[in-house]
Amino acid sequence: MSTSRKRRRSQLKSIDEINMTPLIDLTFLLLIVFMITMPVMEYSSDVNPPALNSTPLPDENARYVSVKPGGIYVLDKMEYNEDQYRTLMQQMFASTPNAKILVRADATCTVEEFISAVRAARHAGFEQVQMVHKAEQ
């Protein structure tokens, strides 16, 4: 009788203990997944700019910059990468500091690419940097 009681006690003792290791592993796995995916979801969202009523674009003293997907900037029908574009903005500010910079982005560009174009113009010293959008139909 004493051996059967010991067996029952040992079986009950093993049932009382819950192994927490798989639960902790799952918790850490979910934490890591959320830590990796949240910044990606937050900063790489694509935006189609809205169509609004606007005044006609100024012709004099305005320079148009087009932003293409992949971080390509077009100015005077010439394509530039980001570093070349920054240098070009600094040279333009040295020659015409009161020019208006009008930035138009392709609908498939990311917000980050558009902001990079505006930031480079602002850092060069231009005061008037504006976004160009489609007129409402």
C-alpha positions as a Markdown table, in Angstrom:
| # | Residue | x | y | z |
|---|---|---|---|---|
| 1 | Met | 0.0 | 0.0 | 0.0 |
| 2 | Ser | 2.7 | 2.4 | 0.8 |
| 3 | Thr | 4.2 | 2.2 | -2.7 |
| 4 | Ser | 0.9 | 2.9 | -4.4 |
| 5 | Arg | 0.4 | 6.0 | -2.2 |
| 6 | Lys | 3.9 | 7.2 | -3.1 |
| 7 | Arg | 3.1 | 6.8 | -6.8 |
| 8 | Arg | -0.1 | 8.7 | -6.4 |
| 9 | Arg | 1.6 | 11.5 | -4.5 |
| 10 | Ser | 4.4 | 11.7 | -7.1 |
| 11 | Gln | 1.8 | 11.8 | -9.9 |
| 12 | Leu | -0.2 | 14.5 | -8.2 |
| 13 | Lys | 3.0 | 16.4 | -7.5 |
| 14 | Ser | 3.9 | 16.5 | -11.2 |
| 15 | Ile | 0.4 | 17.7 | -12.1 |
| 16 | Asp | 0.7 | 20.6 | -9.6 |
| 17 | Glu | 3.8 | 21.9 | -11.3 |
| 18 | Ile | 3.2 | 24.0 | -14.5 |
| 19 | Asn | 6.1 | 24.4 | -16.8 |
| 20 | Met | 6.3 | 28.2 | -17.5 |
| 21 | Thr | 9.2 | 28.0 | -20.0 |
| 22 | Pro | 7.0 | 27.7 | -23.2 |
| 23 | Leu | 4.8 | 30.5 | -22.1 |
| 24 | Ile | 7.7 | 32.8 | -21.4 |
| 25 | Asp | 9.3 | 31.9 | -24.8 |
| 26 | Leu | 6.0 | 32.7 | -26.6 |
| 27 | Thr | 5.8 | 36.1 | -24.7 |
| 28 | Phe | 9.4 | 37.0 | -25.7 |
| 29 | Leu | 8.7 | 36.0 | -29.3 |
| 30 | Leu | 5.6 | 38.2 | -29.6 |
| 31 | Leu | 7.5 | 41.1 | -28.0 |
| 32 | Ile | 10.3 | 40.8 | -30.5 |
| 33 | Val | 7.9 | 40.5 | -33.4 |
| 34 | Phe | 6.0 | 43.7 | -32.3 |
| 35 | Met | 9.3 | 45.6 | -31.7 |
| 36 | Ile | 10.4 | 44.8 | -35.2 |
| 37 | Thr | 7.2 | 45.4 | -37.1 |
| 38 | Met | 5.9 | 48.6 | -35.4 |
| 39 | Pro | 8.6 | 51.0 | -36.7 |
| 40 | Val | 8.3 | 49.5 | -40.2 |
| 41 | Met | 4.5 | 50.0 | -40.2 |
| 42 | Glu | 4.8 | 53.5 | -38.8 |
| 43 | Tyr | 7.5 | 55.0 | -41.0 |
| 44 | Ser | 7.1 | 53.4 | -44.4 |
| 45 | Ser | 3.5 | 54.2 | -45.3 |
| 46 | Asp | 2.8 | 55.5 | -48.8 |
| 47 | Val | 0.5 | 58.4 | -49.2 |
| 48 | Asn | -1.3 | 59.7 | -52.3 |
| 49 | Pro | -1.5 | 63.5 | -52.0 |
| 50 | Pro | -4.9 | 65.1 | -52.0 |
| 51 | Ala | -6.4 | 67.1 | -54.8 |
| 52 | Leu | -7.3 | 70.6 | -53.6 |
| 53 | Asn | -8.2 | 73.9 | -55.0 |
| 54 | Ser | -5.2 | 76.1 | -55.3 |
| 55 | Thr | -4.0 | 79.3 | -56.7 |
| 56 | Pro | -2.0 | 79.3 | -60.0 |
| 57 | Leu | 1.7 | 78.5 | -59.6 |
| 58 | Pro | 4.1 | 81.4 | -59.7 |
| 59 | Asp | 6.2 | 81.5 | -62.8 |
| 60 | Glu | 8.9 | 84.0 | -61.8 |
| 61 | Asn | 11.5 | 83.1 | -59.2 |
| 62 | Ala | 10.2 | 79.6 | -58.7 |
| 63 | Arg | 12.2 | 76.4 | -59.1 |
| 64 | Tyr | 10.3 | 73.0 | -59.5 |
| 65 | Val | 11.7 | 69.9 | -57.9 |
| 66 | Ser | 10.1 | 66.5 | -58.8 |
| 67 | Val | 10.5 | 63.6 | -56.5 |
| 68 | Lys | 10.4 | 60.1 | -58.1 |
| 69 | Pro | 10.2 | 56.8 | -56.3 |
| 70 | Gly | 13.5 | 55.5 | -55.1 |
| 71 | Gly | 14.9 | 58.8 | -53.9 |
| 72 | Ile | 15.5 | 60.4 | -57.3 |
| 73 | Tyr | 15.1 | 64.1 | -57.6 |
| 74 | Val | 14.5 | 65.9 | -60.9 |
| 75 | Leu | 15.4 | 69.6 | -61.4 |
| 76 | Asp | 15.7 | 71.2 | -64.8 |
| 77 | Lys | 15.2 | 67.8 | -66.5 |
| 78 | Met | 18.3 | 66.4 | -64.8 |
| 79 | Glu | 18.1 | 63.5 | -62.3 |
| 80 | Tyr | 20.0 | 63.6 | -59.0 |
| 81 | Asn | 20.5 | 61.3 | -56.1 |
| 82 | Glu | 20.0 | 62.6 | -52.6 |
| 83 | Asp | 23.7 | 63.7 | -52.0 |
| 84 | Gln | 23.8 | 65.5 | -55.4 |
| 85 | Tyr | 20.5 | 67.1 | -54.7 |
| 86 | Arg | 21.7 | 68.5 | -51.3 |
| 87 | Thr | 24.8 | 70.0 | -53.0 |
| 88 | Leu | 22.7 | 71.4 | -55.8 |
| 89 | Met | 20.3 | 73.1 | -53.2 |
| 90 | Gln | 23.2 | 74.7 | -51.5 |
| 91 | Gln | 24.6 | 76.0 | -54.8 |
| 92 | Met | 21.2 | 77.3 | -55.8 |
| 93 | Phe | 20.8 | 79.2 | -52.5 |
| 94 | Ala | 24.2 | 80.8 | -53.0 |
| 95 | Ser | 23.1 | 82.1 | -56.4 |
| 96 | Thr | 19.4 | 82.9 | -55.8 |
| 97 | Pro | 18.6 | 83.0 | -52.0 |
| 98 | Asn | 15.1 | 84.4 | -52.5 |
| 99 | Ala | 13.8 | 81.7 | -54.9 |
| 100 | Lys | 10.7 | 79.6 | -54.1 |
| 101 | Ile | 11.2 | 75.9 | -54.2 |
| 102 | Leu | 8.1 | 74.0 | -55.3 |
| 103 | Val | 8.2 | 70.3 | -54.6 |
| 104 | Arg | 6.0 | 67.9 | -56.4 |
| 105 | Ala | 6.1 | 64.2 | -55.6 |
| 106 | Asp | 4.9 | 61.2 | -57.5 |
| 107 | Ala | 1.8 | 59.6 | -56.0 |
| 108 | Thr | 3.8 | 56.4 | -55.4 |
| 109 | Cys | 6.6 | 58.1 | -53.4 |
| 110 | Thr | 6.9 | 57.6 | -49.7 |
| 111 | Val | 6.4 | 60.5 | -47.3 |
| 112 | Glu | 10.0 | 60.0 | -46.2 |
| 113 | Glu | 11.2 | 60.8 | -49.8 |
| 114 | Phe | 9.1 | 63.9 | -50.0 |
| 115 | Ile | 10.2 | 65.1 | -46.5 |
| 116 | Ser | 13.8 | 64.5 | -47.5 |
| 117 | Ala | 13.4 | 66.8 | -50.5 |
| 118 | Val | 11.8 | 69.6 | -48.4 |
| 119 | Arg | 14.4 | 69.1 | -45.6 |
| 120 | Ala | 17.3 | 69.5 | -48.1 |
| 121 | Ala | 15.9 | 72.7 | -49.4 |
| 122 | Arg | 15.3 | 74.1 | -45.9 |
| 123 | His | 18.8 | 73.1 | -44.7 |
| 124 | Ala | 20.2 | 74.9 | -47.7 |
| 125 | Gly | 18.5 | 78.1 | -46.5 |
| 126 | Phe | 15.4 | 78.5 | -48.6 |
| 127 | Glu | 12.5 | 80.1 | -46.7 |
| 128 | Gln | 9.7 | 79.3 | -49.1 |
| 129 | Val | 9.4 | 75.6 | -49.8 |
| 130 | Gln | 6.0 | 74.4 | -50.9 |
| 131 | Met | 4.2 | 71.3 | -52.0 |
| 132 | Val | 2.6 | 71.1 | -55.4 |
| 133 | His | -0.6 | 69.0 | -55.8 |
| 134 | Lys | -3.2 | 68.3 | -58.4 |
| 135 | Ala | -6.1 | 70.7 | -58.8 |
| 136 | Glu | -9.5 | 69.3 | -57.8 |
| 137 | Gln | -11.7 | 68.3 | -60.7 |
